[in-house]
Amino acid sequence: MSKNKNLSAEEKFKAVISHSKEYGFIFQSSEIYDGLSAVYDYGQCGSQLKNNLREYWWRSMVQLNENIVGIDSAVFMHPTTWKASGHIDAFNDPLIDNKDSKKRYRADVLVEEYIGKIESKADKEVEKARKRFGDSFDEYLFRKTNPRVVESERKKEEINLRLKNALEQNDLAALRQLILDLEIVCPVSGTRNWTEVRQFNLMFSTQLGSLSDDAQTIYLRPETAQGIFVNFLNVYKTGRMKIPFGIAQTGKAFRNEIVARQFIFRMREFEQMEMQFFIRPGTEIQWYNYWKEKRIQWHYAMGFSKIKYRFHDHIKLAHYANVACDIEFEFPFGFKELEGIHSRTDFDLKNHENQSGKRLQYFDPDMNESYIPYVIETSIGLDRLFLAVMSESYCEEQLEDGSERTVLRIPPALAPVKCAVLPLVNKDALPEKSREIMKNIKLDFDCMFDAKDSIGKRYRRQDAIGTPYCLTIDHQTLEDNTLTIRERDSMTQERIALEEVSRIIEDRVSLKKLLKLII
Ligand code: ATP
């Protein structure tokens, strides 16, 4: 039996980052020039994993839902798009600088982190009490009556209210005052020497046109959603869609993030997977709840522990939403947003209608009337999903014989390489036989051939990139067409006939396995 080494969250996060680089998952962009802040490249294993995650999302949306279709719109869009969507006027983050460290922070995030600390203090009290009282512990009653927990809750609500008011009223002075009143210090300098709070627009702009005279300022899209809205009419008409229906797309988005930390959690260039679901006005709460449930089940299907996920209702609604929540995931640095589910009302289509002068309405044959549909959006960051999967899969194990291994327990259907083909020795016609075998199975799966080093070392290399199966070809294979199949998680080995290989692997690594859980 193997035993997991207990790494602290911080140790694990560091290990995931260095492992990602060492095994070709993620590289810093332009590393030979010392990199570019908050921009990353995906390597040979990373790009495969990313493709698989995207495919899992795409097929769950487009293939499994008759009423959802996919599109692929351009990154560049007419600049008026961003006027209509509200991004030119309202896509700002409040930033604050510490005068001593010269570090820049998002003012709202400083307050949210403070609230997070109050929460975890209260949680610790609850856990202590749970241990003391054992089975008879009533968490609800404890939270309602324990003076310290009650006080934390009161404080949290008070701060939340002040934060919400300051953000909603765009009152930057009040936001700064809240930071001062809470005596929040800069994590780097440890001082409270803060500047004023300023608004900072997150969109990147560039020029369209070859001559600067007639150049036009355009933006790199900060979200993929608007590409869906401006194509609403095209898809509705040409696809003969009937409400309720959805349009899905995946693609790059760009934001000039003020605080770009935590590896690929917050990047300046990232990928989104978004679906806008067009519905009859008045049915938004029903569909909002429907998509909340659908999306959480999609996450659960990957097989990680359910306690890693939670819903978080928004206290400050984005300029377009009337109800919204996040699916948060417990990353090594705490619970953070992984996916957003928003009820966007008719905000976007209405504004595009106003700005473009085109009628963006749906004729509802059942009601015999036209209206601008309401929209429920599900929006997930592919890179954040990648980080969630990597950090949850990463495992350092102590084996029975005293040795150690690092294994990525990636859900087999999502693993970058499904099967490694390993000749036991690099001679005696074993490499040739292995190549022959590989020639067939690579038609079904992503395979890797490896003949270098001892077989033990090669197993470790495959464990480290999360390959679910290794096939070892030995002298007996030449005689009777049997080989050894080794499974990643249990490390068990079994001798099987060559013709069984595809079926056994297919059984575990097919995406169908995940999709069946959510259909
Ligand atoms: P945050 O509050 O963390 O800045 P957000 O609420 O602005 O995120 P949305 O606009 O709802 O994010 O975007 C939808 C999804 O896109 C998010 O749930 C997240 O997974 C992803 N995302 C947003 N910004 C980034 C980023 N800078 N880097 C990577 N992924 C991102």
Boltz pocket constraint, residues with backbone or C-beta under 6 A from the ligand:
constraints:
  - pocket:
      binder: B
      contacts: [[A, 223], [A, 255], [A, 257], [A, 264], [A, 265], [A, 266], [A, 267], [A, 268], [A, 270], [A, 271], [A, 272], [A, 337], [A, 338], [A, 339], [A, 340], [A, 379], [A, 380], [A, 381], [A, 382], [A, 383], [A, 384]]
      max_distance: 6.0
